[in-house]
Amino acid sequence: MVAYLIHLSWHDTKTIKKVKCVHTNAKKYMVNNVLTVGKIYEMKNETDEFYFVIDDSGKVGGFYKEYFEEI
């Protein structure tokens, strides 16, 4: 059985688009440690609910779309 872990290669894949962080007012999680309001991030993948971007730590993280606006 082969397990495909595509998320491991997202960092090196082509950027789909760029998004701008508009707030870090998270209800449940602390996102202000890895996102900066006003900063533009490279989006590597997208689902119905999340954008997967290279965050301030340099890693790909999944964040609710509400934190961003498309540019």
Contacts in CASP RR format, 6 or more apart in sequence:
PFRMAT RR
TARGET T0000
AUTHOR 0000-0000-0000
METHOD contacts of the structure
MODEL  1
MVAYLIHLSWHDTKTIKKVKCVHTNAKKYMVNNVLTVGKIYEMKNETDEF
YFVIDDSGKVGGFYKEYFEEI
7 45 0 8 1.000
7 52 0 8 1.000
7 60 0 8 1.000
10 44 0 8 1.000
10 45 0 8 1.000
10 52 0 8 1.000
10 60 0 8 1.000
11 44 0 8 1.000
11 54 0 8 1.000
11 59 0 8 1.000
11 60 0 8 1.000
13 44 0 8 1.000
15 42 0 8 1.000
15 43 0 8 1.000
15 44 0 8 1.000
16 43 0 8 1.000
16 44 0 8 1.000
16 45 0 8 1.000
16 46 0 8 1.000
17 43 0 8 1.000
17 70 0 8 1.000
17 71 0 8 1.000
18 40 0 8 1.000
18 41 0 8 1.000
18 42 0 8 1.000
18 43 0 8 1.000
18 71 0 8 1.000
19 40 0 8 1.000
19 41 0 8 1.000
19 43 0 8 1.000
19 51 0 8 1.000
19 53 0 8 1.000
19 68 0 8 1.000
19 69 0 8 1.000
19 70 0 8 1.000
19 71 0 8 1.000
20 38 0 8 1.000
20 39 0 8 1.000
20 40 0 8 1.000
20 41 0 8 1.000
20 68 0 8 1.000
20 69 0 8 1.000
20 70 0 8 1.000
20 71 0 8 1.000
21 35 0 8 1.000
21 36 0 8 1.000
21 37 0 8 1.000
21 38 0 8 1.000
21 39 0 8 1.000
21 40 0 8 1.000
21 41 0 8 1.000
21 67 0 8 1.000
21 68 0 8 1.000
22 37 0 8 1.000
22 38 0 8 1.000
22 67 0 8 1.000
22 68 0 8 1.000
22 69 0 8 1.000
23 37 0 8 1.000
23 66 0 8 1.000
23 67 0 8 1.000
24 31 0 8 1.000
24 32 0 8 1.000
24 35 0 8 1.000
24 36 0 8 1.000
24 37 0 8 1.000
24 67 0 8 1.000
26 32 0 8 1.000
26 67 0 8 1.000
31 63 0 8 1.000
31 67 0 8 1.000
33 56 0 8 1.000
34 55 0 8 1.000
34 56 0 8 1.000
34 57 0 8 1.000
34 61 0 8 1.000
35 41 0 8 1.000
35 55 0 8 1.000
35 56 0 8 1.000
35 63 0 8 1.000
35 67 0 8 1.000
36 56 0 8 1.000
39 56 0 8 1.000
40 71 0 8 1.000
41 51 0 8 1.000
41 53 0 8 1.000
41 54 0 8 1.000
41 55 0 8 1.000
41 68 0 8 1.000
42 53 0 8 1.000
42 54 0 8 1.000
43 51 0 8 1.000
43 52 0 8 1.000
43 53 0 8 1.000
44 52 0 8 1.000
44 53 0 8 1.000
44 54 0 8 1.000
44 60 0 8 1.000
45 51 0 8 1.000
45 52 0 8 1.000
45 60 0 8 1.000
46 52 0 8 1.000
49 64 0 8 1.000
49 65 0 8 1.000
50 62 0 8 1.000
50 63 0 8 1.000
50 64 0 8 1.000
50 65 0 8 1.000
51 62 0 8 1.000
51 63 0 8 1.000
51 65 0 8 1.000
51 67 0 8 1.000
51 68 0 8 1.000
52 60 0 8 1.000
52 61 0 8 1.000
52 62 0 8 1.000
52 63 0 8 1.000
53 60 0 8 1.000
53 61 0 8 1.000
53 62 0 8 1.000
53 63 0 8 1.000
53 68 0 8 1.000
54 60 0 8 1.000
54 61 0 8 1.000
55 61 0 8 1.000
55 63 0 8 1.000
END
